[in-house]
Amino acid sequence: MSTVTRLYLIRHGATVLTAEDRFAGATNVALSDEGRRQATALAVRLKGVQFTAIYASPLDRTMETASILAQPHQLEVQARDGLREISHGRWEGMTREEVLTAYPDEVAAWDEDPYTFAPVGGESGLAVTARALPPLMEICATHRGEHVAIVSHKATIRLVISSMLGFDPRRYRDNLDQSPCALNIVDVRGPTCFRLTLFNDTSHYLEEAGDVPPVPQRRLSGHW
């Protein structure tokens, strides 16, 4: 039996707020029709994978995405609170421009180091990493040598991948992207042995258009 656990780290599909580019980490927003189409396309792509378990953040958008993925495998989605998205505190529901106007000093500090800084009432990247990695490692230990799907969120996925691969976590927002319903695959041999096999892949819903992921347009990052 293989000792390598294959993690399929998946961002949820597009939501009703995706096009508005608002901070909505802790906000419990639903998938849009586009997001459901994206998740359905990914479910078709992954139907031949022999998943033994499917986990998700408890928010509606991740649970619905995971439920769509789970249908071909007749698996029950297991919620894990540690996989939820970063909370932006009092920025929640606001656009970047609105936050820049209301809290310019906070935005400057966050752009400089989003790993250790958090807006009032929110979480730092460090705090998210500290709560997300333990359930991930527990899942790997429970499903050693198996294929497991984990549906989480944009910031959370980028932070755990940064931690696993030893990237500078202060740059996670600017150096790593995650499109809606993107697929990432990480092979795990042990608590310190990780290999990124696939990253931010969206070919399951772009194939018919013959397109590639577009150049990021801000996506709440000041550099883009």
C-alpha positions in Angstrom: 0.0 0.0 0.0 1.2 3.5 -0.9 2.3 5.7 2.0 1.5 8.9 0.1 -1.7 10.7 0.8 -3.0 12.7 -2.1 -4.9 15.8 -1.1 -7.2 17.5 -3.6 -7.3 21.0 -2.2 -10.2 22.8 -3.9 -11.5 26.3 -3.6 -15.2 26.7 -3.6 -17.0 27.9 -6.7 -17.9 31.5 -7.5 -20.4 33.2 -5.2 -22.9 36.0 -5.6 -20.3 38.4 -4.3 -17.3 37.2 -6.4 -18.0 39.7 -9.2 -18.3 42.5 -6.7 -14.8 41.8 -5.3 -15.8 42.3 -1.7 -14.1 41.1 1.5 -16.3 38.1 2.4 -14.1 35.7 4.3 -16.3 35.1 7.4 -19.5 36.1 5.5 -21.7 33.1 4.8 -22.5 33.7 1.2 -24.1 31.2 -1.2 -22.7 29.9 -4.5 -23.9 31.6 -7.6 -25.3 29.7 -10.6 -21.8 30.1 -12.2 -20.3 28.6 -9.1 -22.6 25.6 -9.3 -21.6 25.1 -12.9 -18.0 25.2 -12.0 -18.4 22.7 -9.2 -20.4 20.4 -11.5 -17.7 20.5 -14.2 -15.1 19.6 -11.5 -17.2 16.8 -10.2 -17.3 15.3 -13.8 -13.5 15.7 -14.0 -12.9 13.9 -10.7 -15.6 11.2 -10.9 -13.0 8.5 -11.6 -10.9 9.3 -8.6 -11.2 6.8 -5.8 -11.9 9.3 -3.0 -12.2 7.7 0.5 -13.4 11.0 2.1 -14.5 14.5 1.3 -14.0 17.3 3.9 -15.0 21.0 3.8 -15.2 24.2 5.6 -18.6 24.5 7.3 -19.6 27.7 5.3 -22.4 27.3 2.8 -20.3 27.9 -0.3 -17.8 25.2 0.6 -20.4 22.7 1.8 -22.4 23.1 -1.4 -19.3 22.8 -3.6 -18.2 19.7 -1.7 -21.7 18.2 -1.9 -21.7 18.5 -5.7 -18.3 16.8 -5.8 -19.4 14.1 -3.4 -22.4 13.0 -5.4 -20.7 10.6 -7.9 -18.8 9.0 -5.0 -21.8 8.6 -2.7 -19.8 10.1 0.2 -21.0 12.3 3.0 -19.2 15.6 3.3 -17.5 16.0 6.7 -17.2 19.6 8.0 -14.1 20.9 9.7 -14.2 24.3 11.3 -10.5 24.9 11.0 -10.8 24.9 7.2 -13.0 28.1 7.1 -11.9 31.3 5.4 -9.9 34.1 7.0 -12.1 36.7 8.8 -11.6 40.3 7.8 -13.3 41.7 10.8 -14.8 45.1 10.3 -13.9 45.0 6.6 -16.3 42.2 5.9 -18.8 43.1 3.1 -16.8 46.1 1.9 -14.9 46.6 -1.4 -11.2 47.4 -1.3 -11.9 51.0 -2.3 -14.3 51.3 0.6 -11.8 49.9 3.0 -9.1 52.2 1.7 -11.3 55.2 2.3 -12.4 54.1 5.8 -9.3 52.4 7.2 -6.2 53.6 5.2 -3.7 52.8 8.0 -5.0 49.3 8.4 -4.8 48.6 4.7 -1.2 49.9 4.5 -0.2 47.6 7.4 -2.1 44.6 5.9 -0.5 45.2 2.4 2.9 45.2 4.1 2.5 42.0 6.1 -0.9 40.2 5.9 0.7 37.2 7.7 1.0 38.9 11.1 -1.4 41.9 10.8 -5.1 41.6 11.2 -7.8 44.3 10.8 -9.9 45.1 13.9 -12.0 42.1 14.7 -10.3 39.9 12.0 -7.6 37.2 11.7 -4.0 37.3 10.6 -2.6 34.8 8.2 -0.7 33.3 11.0 -3.9 32.6 13.0 -5.5 31.0 10.0 -2.4 28.8 9.4 -2.4 27.8 13.1 -6.0 26.6 13.0 -6.0 25.1 9.4 -2.9 22.9 9.5 -3.8 20.7 12.4 -7.0 19.3 10.8 -5.1 18.9 7.5 -2.4 16.8 9.2 -5.1 14.8 11.1 -6.8 14.1 7.8 -3.5 12.9 6.3 -2.8 10.6 9.2 -6.3 9.2 9.1 -6.2 8.6 5.4 -2.6 7.5 4.8 -2.1 6.3 1.3 -5.6 7.4 0.2 -7.2 10.1 -2.0 -9.0 12.9 -0.1 -10.8 16.0 -1.3 -10.8 19.1 0.8 -12.9 22.1 -0.1 -11.8 25.3 1.5 -11.2 29.0 0.6 -8.8 31.2 -1.3 -6.7 32.6 1.6 -6.8 29.4 3.6 -5.5 27.3 0.7 -2.8 29.7 -0.2 -1.6 29.9 3.4 -1.4 26.1 4.0 0.4 25.6 0.7 2.9 28.3 1.6 3.4 26.6 5.0 3.7 23.1 3.5 6.2 24.2 0.8 8.2 26.6 2.9 7.3 29.8 1.0 7.5 33.2 2.6 3.9 33.4 4.0 4.0 37.2 4.0 3.8 37.1 0.2 0.9 34.6 0.0 -1.6 37.2 -1.3 0.6 38.5 -4.1 2.6 35.4 -5.2 -0.2 32.8 -5.2 -3.6 33.0 -6.9 -6.7 30.8 -6.5 -9.5 31.0 -9.0 -13.1 29.9 -8.1 -13.3 26.1 -8.0 -9.6 25.8 -8.7 -8.0 22.4 -8.2 -4.7 21.9 -6.4 -3.1 18.6 -5.7 -0.6 18.0 -2.9 1.1 14.7 -2.2 1.9 14.1 1.4 4.4 11.5 2.6 4.7 12.7 6.2 4.3 15.7 8.5 7.3 17.4 6.8 7.3 15.9 3.3 5.0 17.7 0.7 5.0 17.9 -3.0 2.8 20.3 -5.0 1.7 18.4 -8.1 -1.0 20.7 -9.5 -1.8 24.3 -8.7 -4.8 26.6 -9.4 -6.0 24.5 -12.3 -9.3 25.5 -13.8 -9.2 23.5 -17.1 -12.4 21.7 -16.1 -14.5 24.8 -16.7 -12.3 26.6 -19.2 -11.7 23.8 -21.7 -14.7 24.5 -23.9 -13.7 28.1 -24.2 -10.2 27.2 -25.1 -9.0 29.8 -22.6 -6.5 30.1 -19.8 -7.0 31.8 -16.4 -7.1 35.6 -17.0 -4.6 38.0 -15.6 -5.8 38.9 -12.0 -7.7 42.2 -11.8 -7.1 43.4 -8.3 -8.9 40.6 -6.5 -8.5 42.6 -3.3 -4.7 42.8 -3.7 -3.1 46.2 -4.1 -0.4 44.9 -6.4 -2.8 43.5 -9.0 
